[in-house]
Amino acid sequence: MSEHSSTLLLFGATGDLSRRMLLPSLYALHADELIDPALRIFGTARSAYSDAEFREFARTSLCEFLPEDRKAEGMIDAFLQRLYYQALDASQPDGFAALAEKIGDISGGLSIFLSTAPSLFEPTIKGLHSAGLAGDNVRIGLEKPLGNDLASSCQINDAVNAVFPEKRTFRIDHYLGKETVQNLMALRFANMLFEPLWNANAIEHVQITVSETVGLEGRAGFYDDTGALRDMVQNHMLQLVALTAMEPPANLDATAIRDEKVKVLRALRPVAEGDVVTGQYGDGAVKGEAVKSYASDLGKPSDAETFVAIKAYVDNWRWQGVPFFLRTGKRLPERRSEIVIQFKPVPHNVFGARGGRLEANTLIIRLQPEEYVRLLVMAKEPGLDRGGVTLREVPLDLSLTTAFAGSRRRIAYERLLLDLIEGDQTLFVRRDEVEAQWKWVDAIRQLWKSTGLKPRNYGAGSWGPNAAIALAERDGVSWHE
């Protein structure tokens, strides 16, 4: 199998993900000369487009979603010449032969990006196999959701594995393509400063927050069947836990990194009844605008959770006794994804009462919307003090935007699509990781079922139910806001 694929096939090529993320990402790779000039890009979906109509669809998408400074008419025209299209109903096996005929020669390697409803995974895999689009020189990228529990995930993975072995299967979690997520490994393993302190001896607790201001945003059917736990915690947040808590890998080989991540996921302690809070947003206001409740947005009553807060533990030598506080939700006050590492206080305050209150050091790794690393440290306030010093907490900032001012902020899918085309699995999720994540999440859902837990109401624009605040405060912790 060649290292670089000469052909890329996009399923769901006329969908929202393609318009907003995939086509702009591929254009960026083209414009920056990061993909082979000979790479052909085929799109497929149910829409009955010709090549010319698909190219016009792509042009409209690029004009809508590209930043103004990236819109170069000649460059867009050149990119569009890479694009081809074949209509396909994935539920109809006969259509795959026409798709294979349209693509033609794949001896140079074929990479497939599969974004489809879970019910279509199996027929799509079978259709690709029957049409000769699943040989040794073909790799497949799978966009979530990969099932809705461990059993359904295993069923999908079994169907995929019957045709595509693990070394040719790339499970996508777009959070892993974010620069700051990758910077987390650089921060830990390229600097002597943090790693000796990155353990239960020096760290009091860890907080991971992924908050959204939006509501359903056209995902009503999917979200109501899924909820916040399966939509965000099962994949994005547990991957952040794994990257934060993993042991240093021997090298940056994909296997070495994923071996260390799965150890963390398997070490997650089952969540106790009192260590999880769920909520559903009611009427309220976000950014000064009145918004309706989840039930109003959905058009019917529902028990789906739009907010989850969890106190988790990683039961291993490094992290024993350190709580990991996780929270995610919709209709919260701001859009934010961040990891907060709270260090323990110094064992003795040599400054005494004159120095004021000593705050423990805090490391904040912000993933979005800004990308930065901020370390809060104690420093002396300027001035002449009699008999002592006055201390104040001040930030040491590394703004990725400022530090790398000449670099463009890339869409996460740029990295993931490039790695799929080049065959690098480092930022993709291995099957045993997925199954460890589902096993932990399924146990939480079973706990909810056995205890009859229902989501608590919280006002849109707030930080979730009051019980989420109490969850942290029982350990003397305040959420970082």
MARVEXRO-974856 format. One record per residue (C-alpha): x negated, y, z negated. Coordinates in pm, whole numbers, padded with zeros to 5 digits, always signed. Each point is the difference from the previous one (the first is absolute). Layout:
BEGIN
XYZ
...
END
This chain:
BEGIN
+00000+00000+00000
-00144+00338+00099
-00061+00244-00285
+00197+00278+00167
+00336-00067+00160
+00051+00141+00348
+00381+00005-00036
+00231+00124-00275
+00368-00096-00020
+00240+00206-00215
+00330-00152-00104
+00263+00256-00099
-00171+00247+00233
+00303+00230+00025
+00071+00010-00374
-00061+00272-00257
-00330-00147-00123
-00133+00000+00354
+00111+00360+00066
-00135+00145-00324
-00307-00212-00068
-00110-00257+00258
+00000+00205+00320
-00161+00307-00164
-00260-00229-00162
-00085-00171+00327
-00022+00336+00175
-00243+00120-00269
-00219-00308+00048
+00008+00065+00376
-00081+00371-00035
-00289-00072-00238
-00134-00270+00235
+00023-00269-00268
+00171-00259+00221
-00125-00157+00318
+00096+00201+00310
+00131-00324+00151
+00236-00083-00291
+00355-00052+00128
+00294+00073-00230
+00331-00178+00057
+00320+00091-00178
+00306-00220-00039
+00342+00046-00154
+00363-00044+00101
+00019+00335+00181
+00011-00048+00378
-00289+00230+00093
-00225-00004+00303
-00371+00080-00042
+00069+00360+00103
+00290+00036-00245
-00207-00141-00286
-00281+00241+00080
+00248+00287-00009
+00131-00129-00332
-00359-00007-00130
-00067+00352+00131
+00306+00134-00184
-00110-00176-00319
-00351+00143+00021
+00129+00350+00065
+00223-00028-00308
-00240-00157-00248
-00353+00102+00101
-00152+00308-00168
-00016+00295+00237
-00380-00003+00013
+00003-00361+00123
+00233+00056+00295
-00217+00001+00311
+00209-00052+00311
-00277-00166+00201
-00090-00231-00287
+00365-00098-00052
+00035-00075+00373
-00307-00224-00011
+00128-00181-00308
+00341-00063+00155
-00163-00183+00289
-00098-00272-00248
+00367-00070-00082
+00226-00268+00149
+00337-00133-00105
+00212-00315+00016
+00349-00022-00149
+00055-00298-00230
+00268-00130-00230
-00211-00198-00247
+00297-00220-00092
+00010-00134+00360
-00290-00242+00064
+00029+00025+00377
-00114+00363+00001
-00353-00075-00116
-00102-00148+00334
+00070+00333+00171
-00201+00177-00273
-00296-00231+00057
+00023+00052+00375
+00003+00377-00048
-00308-00007-00225
-00190-00232+00229
-00363-00088-00075
-00079-00014-00375
-00340-00168+00032
-00154+00315-00148
+00201-00044-00319
+00349+00107-00105
+00099+00176-00322
+00369+00007-00096
+00163+00248-00238
+00325-00156-00119
+00249+00235-00163
+00340-00166-00003
+00285-00110-00224
-00095-00297-00222
+00264-00215+00172
-00188+00038+00330
-00344-00107-00122
+00047-00371+00067
+00161+00028+00347
-00263+00259+00099
-00289-00223-00105
+00153-00297+00182
+00063+00213+00308
-00358+00124+00008
-00129-00356-00034
+00223-00138+00274
-00105+00279+00239
-00373-00057-00053
-00047+00318-00205
-00134-00168-00313
-00329-00161+00101
-00339+00011-00169
-00070+00347+00139
+00321+00151-00144
+00035+00161-00343
+00320+00130-00159
+00069+00290-00234
+00312-00035-00216
+00179+00310-00130
+00202-00039-00320
+00245-00109-00127
-00129-00356-00003
+00300-00153-00174
+00194+00114-00305
-00136-00252-00253
-00269-00266-00026
+00207-00269+00171
+00094+00210+00305
-00354+00137+00021
-00139-00355+00005
+00248-00093+00271
-00116+00289+00220
-00367-00069-00071
+00046-00370+00078
+00156+00091+00335
-00285+00238+00077
-00267-00244-00119
+00136-00273+00225
-00114+00209+00297
-00247+00258-00137
-00255-00126-00257
-00096+00232-00286
-00312+00129+00176
+00222+00137+00279
+00277+00136-00225
-00013+00364-00116
+00265+00093-00260
+00042+00375-00010
+00035+00222-00305
-00041+00353+00134
-00117+00131-00340
-00325-00190+00053
-00069+00217+00306
+00002+00322-00201
-00340+00165-00034
+00033+00057-00375
+00089-00365-00063
-00318-00102+00179
-00184+00272-00192
+00101-00175-00322
-00244-00279+00083
-00269+00255+00090
+00060+00185-00327
-00034-00320-00204
-00267-00194+00181
-00223+00271+00154
-00046+00199-00323
-00168-00118-00319
+00195+00263-00196
+00332-00184-00034
-00051-00375+00025
-00159-00050-00348
+00306+00174-00150
+00259-00167+00224
+00134-00242-00262
+00193-00038-00324
-00290+00134-00206
+00033+00350+00145
+00345+00020+00164
+00313+00050-00206
+00259-00044+00273
+00064+00032+00374
+00294+00171+00169
+00107-00052+00360
+00278+00219+00138
+00159-00011+00345
+00281+00256+00003
+00225+00115+00282
+00234+00298+00028
+00206-00159+00278
+00306-00221-00033
+00107-00270+00243
-00108+00184+00317
+00175-00237+00241
-00115-00317-00181
+00325-00062-00190
+00058-00362+00102
-00359-00109-00050
-00056+00190-00323
+00320-00109-00171
-00095-00363+00060
-00357+00061-00114
-00026+00260-00278
-00306+00181-00132
-00163-00308-00155
-00023-00193+00324
-00041+00305+00226
-00292+00163-00184
-00127-00200-00298
-00034-00341+00169
-00240+00131+00262
-00138+00356-00022
-00022+00032-00378
-00135-00348-00068
-00266+00055+00265
-00102+00318-00183
-00012-00197-00327
-00220-00262+00165
-00242+00256+00145
-00019+00186-00332
-00055-00311-00213
-00204-00229+00229
-00354-00114-00076
-00278+00125+00228
-00009-00220+00310
-00330-00151+00110
+00023+00198+00325
+00255+00175+00221
+00092-00316+00184
+00380-00038+00029
-00003-00332-00183
-00209+00132-00289
+00226+00301-00057
+00324-00195+00024
-00134-00274-00228
-00045+00261-00275
+00340+00159+00058
+00190-00326-00027
-00171-00078-00333
+00158+00318-00142
+00344-00082+00139
-00013-00349-00151
-00106+00147-00336
+00308+00224-00030
+00188-00083-00318
+00374-00075+00043
+00193+00315-00090
+00190-00002-00330
+00360+00121-00025
-00094+00321-00180
-00277+00087+00246
+00212+00085+00305
+00249+00279+00069
+00220+00036+00307
+00207+00293+00116
+00222+00131+00275
+00020+00369+00086
+00318+00194-00056
+00098+00351+00107
-00266+00264-00051
-00233+00242+00172
-00332-00059+00177
-00217+00300+00087
+00290+00232-00077
+00249-00176+00227
+00301-00190-00131
+00001-00369+00092
+00260-00269-00047
-00031-00326-00187
-00127-00325+00148
+00354-00142+00003
+00119+00306+00194
-00289-00032+00248
+00078-00370+00039
+00376+00047+00014
+00076-00264-00263
-00098-00105-00354
-00319-00203-00026
-00230-00160-00257
-00312+00061+00209
-00280+00169-00191
-00155+00318+00142
-00247+00033-00288
-00223-00247-00182
-00245+00051-00286
-00207-00294-00126
-00263-00053-00267
-00227-00269+00141
-00309-00177-00127
-00286-00171+00182
-00100-00290-00221
-00370-00034+00067
-00327+00086-00173
-00035+00350+00150
+00352+00126-00062
+00129-00186-00306
+00238+00224-00195
-00003+00292+00246
+00354+00091+00112
+00060+00085+00365
+00302+00230+00020
+00165-00016+00343
+00288+00215+00120
+00163+00068+00332
+00327+00155+00103
+00207+00201+00241
+00139+00350-00054
-00276+00088-00245
-00129+00359-00037
-00293-00033+00237
-00162-00229+00254
-00310-00143-00156
-00216-00311+00004
-00278-00013-00255
-00205-00217-00233
-00084+00143-00342
-00279-00158-00206
+00026+00111-00364
-00325-00050-00190
-00015-00046-00376
-00089+00300-00219
-00351+00046-00136
-00046-00196-00324
-00090+00308-00206
+00065+00372+00052
-00330+00170-00086
+00151+00341+00075
+00249-00022-00285
+00302+00227-00036
-00185+00300+00147
-00033-00165+00335
+00372-00052+00041
+00169-00315+00114
-00208-00247+00196
+00179-00149+00300
-00106-00341+00127
-00140-00007+00354
+00245-00070+00279
-00075-00106+00357
+00273+00080+00254
-00011-00157+00345
+00265+00170+00216
+00099-00187+00316
+00271+00232+00130
+00105+00261+00091
-00345+00148-00077
-00299-00231-00011
-00240+00063-00284
-00189-00146-00293
+00010+00209-00320
-00185-00069-00325
+00120+00193-00306
-00285+00070-00243
-00053+00217-00307
-00211+00314+00039
-00086+00301-00215
+00193+00316+00062
-00228+00296+00084
-00055+00243-00283
-00178+00055-00331
+00148-00210-00278
-00105+00026-00362
-00060-00331-00164
+00117-00223+00282
+00119-00031+00360
+00338+00014+00163
+00065-00289+00237
+00239-00024+00291
+00094-00273+00247
-00117+00082+00352
+00014-00196+00327
-00288-00123+00210
+00160-00018+00344
-00082-00191+00314
+00248+00109+00262
-00037-00229+00298
+00151+00270+00219
-00265+00251-00109
-00296-00235-00033
+00057-00139+00349
+00135+00320+00155
-00113-00098+00348
+00190-00329-00009
+00360-00036+00108
+00239-00162-00245
+00094-00323+00170
+00325-00195-00003
-00045-00326-00193
+00113-00197+00305
-00296+00128+00201
-00236-00203-00217
+00231-00302-00012
+00065-00012+00375
-00370+00040+00073
-00088-00280-00242
+00268-00223+00153
-00140+00060+00347
-00355-00066-00124
+00090-00296-00220
-00106+00138-00340
+00226-00144-00276
-00143+00198-00294
+00299+00237-00038
+00265-00265+00064
+00172-00217-00258
-00074-00371-00021
+00277-00256-00052
-00103-00092-00353
+00016+00370-00094
+00353+00031+00135
+00113-00311-00185
-00157+00113-00329
+00179+00334+00036
+00335-00165+00069
-00040-00244-00289
-00046+00289-00246
+00284+00207+00147
+00240-00295+00018
-00053-00059-00372
+00102+00361-00068
+00313-00036+00208
+00087-00324-00178
-00046+00183-00332
+00246+00267+00114
+00248-00268+00101
-00027-00197-00325
+00034+00310-00220
+00266+00172+00212
-00219+00309+00040
+00162+00275+00210
-00164+00320+00125
+00035+00303-00227
+00122+00326+00147
-00246+00285+00046
+00059+00341+00148
-00148+00056+00345
-00298+00231-00042
-00101-00149-00336
-00281-00248-00073
+00240-00292-00048
+00194-00129-00300
-00100+00113-00349
-00078-00363-00076
-00298+00025+00238
-00145+00276-00218
+00057-00213-00310
-00167-00298+00170
-00328+00192+00006
+00042+00195-00323
+00029-00319-00204
-00373-00037+00072
-00067+00371-00065
-00024+00065+00374
+00150+00286+00200
+00055-00037+00373
-00234+00220+00201
+00218+00273+00150
END
